[in-house]
Amino acid sequence: MKIRNFSFMAFIAVTCFAMVSCGPSYNSIKRMQKMEEGVSNPTTKEELKEALKKYDARALDLVTTQAQEGMWYKILGTRYLDEGMYKEAYEAFKQAVLFFPNNQNLYYYIGICAGYLSNTELDYNATGGLDSATKKMNYLKLAESAYLTSLEIDPKYYRSMYALGVLYVFELKEPESAIPYLERFLEVQKRDTDGMFVLANAYYMISEFDKAIALYDQIIKINPNAQKTSDAQRNKKAVLDAQYASN
């Protein structure tokens, strides 16, 4: 029995994402300045105070500059993403995360880009077959890794919960993996009918028909718009038919 899915764009892809710190640390920057400042070997209390003052000022300036560079990469990635230039956006967000390795939003955007690339990258070498399938799966696993990393940073980051649900249901075909994330998502976004559609589909895939029907009833009750309500009614009927056939 075919369930009609409400419009969902598949994201996500592979290869674990390394959290590499970019550029020198604050202390290493201070060490790098000692020859420029001309106080490489302060001895007296006054010399030490002056040296620290000079090092701190220079280090703060350089750290601020690096932070600005990371922000520019983030803005650039967002612009590319808005234009549908997913490969360029992916590369920009990868650079940004080197400056901000604990930013959950950046990992989410990396996952989004990787998911799009898994479905839009052409096989320019016309190799086809396993190589093409492997490339797609690598992007999907990378996206999965990026979303999971964003949730490690912020366990309440609901956008990655939803994205993982979409990934597991529609791309990786792992509805059991999707369900916990989608249930958590709906605890936060209680009236999000898109999330309800994805979770209902996951329940349907593992033959949890009653739970799927309850979600479709909830969507119908919310009545977000004519198209979604019609889809929910149609899907509910399909689930009821499947439930009847399985008894």
Secondary structure, DSSP 8 states (H G I E B T S, - for coil): ------------B-S-------S--HHHHHHHTHHHHT-SS--SHHHHHHHHHHHHHHHHHHHHHHHHHHHHHHHHHHHHHHTT-HHHHHHHHHHHHHH-TT-HHHHHHHHHHHHHHHHH---TT---HHHHHHHHHHHHHHHHHHHHHHHHH-TT-HHHHHHHHHIIIIIS--HHHHHHHHHHHHHHSTT-HHHHHHHHHHHHHTT-HHHHHHHHHHHHHH---HHHHHHHHHHHHHHHHHHHHH-
